[in-house]
């Protein structure tokens, strides 16, 4: 286009390092773009349009990963800074593929003109295809290995240091819970239909799916049901009247006879349904514990399942915290919203929040109002859960009280408390709780220090006792080895017994010495 465009350089970030390429002079960008597009497959034509300038390899694989992490976050790494600083000339124009990196480069080097667009994309595509031919230091095999290694390490680091890894467990848990609900209901309908050929009256007596499967597994053949089995049935159902009603119905049932093979299949299928229902209960307790740890305020406001569905629909707790209250209100009702916008009808008043108890308790006139108010409190609770350093459920409980007061206000006109007063109460309670936790931790630390000091004192006392005992043993050894010293100390202390012993011992030693001297002679 102009003289400045003749200085167009393209930065290419490879897994092995940074490469800089110079684009030939051109008058019209569209013509050059068409030429580059046509010459991507032909290396000789592409090399005429784009020329290799310089290449800066990474020193280690760790350095490559650090550079990749910085570029993905829109931060210019130090290696790239030094590389670009060495290549800067007057009128330098730099083409960059990543817009975030381009803005970071323009902030770091204000004199550099950064270009982003379709031309740069096409040139980068051609460089990616022919880089092993243009850069002599980089072979195709080495480049492939570098790309594979960096790809594995980058993916591993992203998965390992994922901020939303606790949220992902909740998302998978609530998805599995919903799937189990569907499966248990489907299987329960199948076992009801199957066993009703044999005992149709049982469906009306035991309406619950889980209990029905347990009763079927216990009864099996209705003709074999007698009064001895009534006590066991009463334990399963928890109602003696229903157990007797089952016994009476089995005696006058209209069902047909069924073979042993069919009964075995019904029994195994009933056992499968029972195990699925029990696993669902265990999964629900797991989800409750997870939600209590990740989002305690949102859980205390809405309940575990509704709060988990909101997090799952938003993608993560951080995403949910970013949403405004108007978006939270209609989460889960996107189809109805866009249908209403298209047909110019009424927009939905609630989405997933409909499953909370507050919407059901409100009157038909006040359902929209209470859903809007509840969405507002949900955004507050999710933001507190997402960004607090000391997670507690105090704020969620206070927000729940506010929703209850608003329901009373719509029913009876009783004026609720102000939001400022409620939040101030919650703040005071949370501060007192944090201070109590801190004091408890300090007491625990002091107790640990005392125990450690006591242990050290005991060890020191034990060592002192050992030191006191050791010299006595050494003195005894000295008495045996050097009798002259023992007689000297005995004379000074006035101990006659020690002197007699030493006097007896002296001639023996002298005789030994004489014998030794004779032997030497």
RAJOHU-V404274 format. One record per pair of residues at least 4 apart in sequence whose C-alpha atoms are under 6 Angstrom apart, sorted by the first residue. I is the first residue (numbers start at 1). GAP is how many residues later the second one is. Records with the same first field share a line. If there is no record, write none. Layout:
I=GAP ; GAP
This chain:
1=26 ; 27
6=19
7=85 ; 86
8=15 ; 85 ; 86
9=12 ; 13 ; 14 ; 84 ; 85 ; 86
10=10 ; 11 ; 84 ; 85
11=9 ; 85
12=7
13=5
14=4
15=131 ; 132
16=41 ; 42 ; 130
17=39 ; 40 ; 41
18=37 ; 38
19=35 ; 36
20=33 ; 34
21=30 ; 31 ; 32
22=28 ; 29
23=27
24=25
33=86
39=6 ; 7
40=86
43=4
47=4
58=6
67=10
70=5
71=4
74=26 ; 27
92=20
93=20
94=20
95=19 ; 20 ; 21 ; 25
96=6 ; 20
105=4
106=4
127=4
131=4
132=6 ; 7 ; 8
147=4
150=4
156=4
157=4
158=4
167=149
169=4
171=141
180=4
184=4
188=21
191=4
192=4
196=4
197=58
198=57 ; 58
199=56
203=4
206=6
208=4
213=57
216=4
217=50 ; 53
222=28
230=13
233=10
234=4 ; 5 ; 6 ; 9
249=4
263=4
288=16
291=4
292=4
295=90
296=97
297=84 ; 96 ; 98 ; 99
298=83 ; 84
299=4 ; 5 ; 8
300=96 ; 97
301=95 ; 99
302=5
304=4
311=5 ; 6
314=5 ; 6
321=61 ; 62
325=50 ; 51 ; 54
328=47
329=21 ; 46
330=20 ; 21
331=20 ; 21
332=19 ; 20
333=18
337=10 ; 11
340=4 ; 5 ; 6 ; 7
349=19
350=4
354=5
359=8
362=4 ; 5
370=4
384=4
395=31
405=11
408=4
409=4 ; 5 ; 6
478=4
479=4 ; 7
483=19
487=12 ; 15
490=4 ; 5 ; 8
